[in-house]
Amino acid sequence: MEIMTKKQNVIKKGKEDLSLTREESDELQMILDRLGVQDPEGQSFDSYLHSLLNSLSGRPLMTATLIDRLSRNPGLTGFRTFQTLKKAVESSPYKRSLKQAAYRFSQKGFRETEEVLAPEKVVLIQSESRKPTSHLFLVHGTLWIVSALVPEAAQGGYILITAFLEDNFNTLNVRIAESGTQKLYKEYLQALSTHSIARRGFEIPLRHAARLFFEMLDFWTGNNPYPEVERAREILRRWHEPDSKPYVYELMPEIEHPGRDLADLDVEDLLTEMDYSWLFFGKEELSPYYERMKTLDSPILVVPKEIQAERSRDLLRDAAQSLCIGAKRHLYRRFFEEQAMGLKLAGAEDKARRAWIVAGALAGESPVGENPVVSQMVMRSIEFHWPDAFKTVKQTEAEPERERRTESGIILP
């Protein structure tokens, strides 16, 4: 039974053994499904292939197996994917499988020799140099910083766009450099990286950068749009795909029952280094729960600490269930989806999966009151709005007992 779970997808090529685990086979199928709905002539296909190449970086076995599967049912989508990914396999132990894949494609009329002719080569080089590129930075004090270098058709140059939210959703900063260059963009990325939580930016498809920009427009609470906002909206609209899923769904397989894994989360460790201030609940909406919490901290009737602690947890769950709804729940979901994506691209696989579990639970039908991350954010929001709230409780517990209690437990002055 153990051998069957570890060798789910096995393809042998002479001495090459392309074997995937069950998890890798599931991921491979997800990639094949995604490719199956791509338009090889579509505007976003090149961006998707570039993203796929990044996500498979350092995984020649998965890449070789994907190419092999595509070559067994040759088509334009598979051939273009083969062309993009083959370099990741050429210097690996699985390079022999490329020859057979190339032969299968050629049998259906897809030959690489057609692309190395001198006239075509010039066109390909020009096209490659004009491709858009975009990045996401996670920086304290901002929800997201999105940057994009977009080809500008009229002048033959580039437009450099930067957008980010700050000041508790009140300020949407958009900057546009109409004469951007690739050199300027690289220097700009290096400068932004020094401020990033991960000390780097994450390359993302332009369609995802467009999604983030339009989502920031939705989250923005300011009401004074200025020309740069409208200009960026006009430029990025053509890449915006509101009905598609965020980029992280191409990088990570969806978890079937994320709610079941919430209880085992180390919330404190997960939130470390994240700027979760964007998730704070408002002071006014928290006030009723804070008043109830003060009553629990200073009860008229003395109750065991265990019962008092359980009542406090129930109160936090009630607040989470009542307050994290609608747009707020959507914000929580998108926050942890982007965190999972960033952690995945940074190579922090374990932490990425934990953030992915939280996002999956928020995206599904799991009761938000049972989500320990949301309950934790209720408590941290109370600490933020009433800094002395929990300090007072600790001081009271440390003071010597001055009240006189009756046998029934009633406190007397």
Protein Blocks (a to p, Z undefined) as FASTA:
>chain_A
ZZmmmmmbccdehjaccdddfklmmmmmmmmmmmmmpcfkbmklmmmmmmmmmmmgoilk
lmmmmmmmmmmmgcfklmmmmmmmmmmmmmmcklmmmmmmmmmmmmnopafklmmgfklm
mmmmmmmmmpccddddddehiabdcddddddfknopacddddddeehhlaccddddfkbc
fklmmmmmmmmmmmpmnlpacdddfklmmmmmmmmmmmpmbfcdcfklmmmmmmmmmmpc
fkbccfklmmpccdfblmlmmmmpcfklmmgopafklmpccfklmmmmmmmmmmmmmcfb
dcdfklmmmmmmmmmmmmmmmmmgcjlmmmmmmmmmmmmmmmmmnopamlmmmmmmmmmm
mmmmcdfklmmklmmmmmmmmmmmmmmlmmmmmmmmmpccfbdcdfkopacZZ
